[in-house]
Amino acid sequence: MRQLAGDKNRQRISIGDFFEVMGDRATGALMLILALPNLVPTPPGTSAILGAPLLLLAAQLTFGLRPWLPKVIARRSMKREDFEGVVARIHRWVVFAERMLNPRLSFLVEPPAEYFAGFICLLLAIVLTLPIPLGNILPAFSICLFAFAILGRDGLFSLFGMTTAVVSLIIVSGVTYGLVKAGIFFVTNLFA
C-alpha cells in the first residue's frame, strides 16, 4: 500500500490499481481497506458506499470465485495524496496486526472454512449497507479480522472474526428490534 501511495507518477489511485498491485492478497487487502473506515462513526451513507464492493468481494469469497470487480467499481479512484493520507493513518494499525499474524490453524483459512468465512462477511456487509445507527462498527471490525486472517493465513484471526461476527449480529439485531418497537409505539400513539 505504501508503494502505491508513494508512486509520484500517479495522479489518482483506483481500486483497480490497488487490486492489481496486491495480486493474490487483493481480496483480503481490499476487504480490509473497505471495512476500516467503518470502524469509526462516519457520515450517513458512507457505510452503504463502502459496503457495496464488500458485498461483491464477500460473495466471491463465499463461492470460491477468483476475485474481480466490475469496471464501474474498479475505476473508482481518489487522489494519490488522499490515498497516501489514508495509508499513513492506518499504517501503524496494519503493522501492529501483521506482527501478530502467524500461519496457524490453517484449516480455518482454507476451503471449505474460507467459504463459510466469506458467507459470514457477506452477512456482515449486508448489515453495513443498512441505515442502522452505529450499526457499522462491530460488523466492520469482524470483517477486518477476517481480512487479516486471509492476508496472514491465520486461522486464529478467523476464529476471532467468527466470535465478533456472532456478537455484532446479536447486538445489531437487538438495536434493530428496539428501533422497530419504538417506531411501532410512536406510530400507534400518534394515531391513538
Disulfide bonds with the S-S distance in Angstrom:
none
